[in-house]
Every structure is written in structure tokens, then in C-alpha cells.
Amino acid sequence: MQVDAVYEHGMLKPLGPLDLVENERVQLLITPVARASGACRPDVEFTEGLRSTLQEAGPAPGLDEVRRRLSKIPGALTSDFIAEREDR
């Protein structure tokens, strides 16, 4: 069986349905497909740059840190939601 796939976020994603049963083991031979044009290259470069930036960014803040940061915002979000509904 030959299947076209895309490599995204560390996983191969088939571009169509596969005639396989759930949890069936398969063996893959990966052959990169040459691009017809360089039109997609900027997207690839952007994605790779973003991936690199995210890997260097460190872990996301925990729930306690998010609550601490939100507590510094003046006012109450509840009153903002109520005011927005009244404007409708």
C-alpha cells in the first residue's frame, strides 16, 4: 500500500483513509516527495522558526502563576461581561 502523508508536530498524518484495523502494526519506508515549486517554502521556514522559538521558551506558567497574574488586573471580569451583555 502506498499512502501520501504529511509530517506535522512530530507525527506522520495520512492524507487519506487507511485500509488497516485498529492497532495493526505496519512498517514504513519514508520517501520524501519533491516539491513542484518552492511556493510552500516560506510556510515551512515559518513553522520551523516557530517550533524552535517554542522549544526555547520554557514551560508554560502553572495555574497558581496564572491566577497571580490575573489578580493584578484591576476591576472584575464579571462586571465586564455584564456590561458587554447590556450593550447588545
TAVENTA-V429867 format. One record per run of one state. SS is the DSSP state (H for helix, E for strand, C for the rest). FROM is the first residue (numbers start at 1). TO is the last residue. If there is no record, write none. Layout:
((SS & FROM & TO) (SS & FROM & TO))
//
This chain:
((C & 1 & 4) (E & 5 & 8) (C & 9 & 10) (E & 11 & 14) (C & 15 & 37) (H & 38 & 56) (C & 57 & 62) (H & 63 & 71) (C & 72 & 76) (H & 77 & 87) (C & 88 & 88))
//
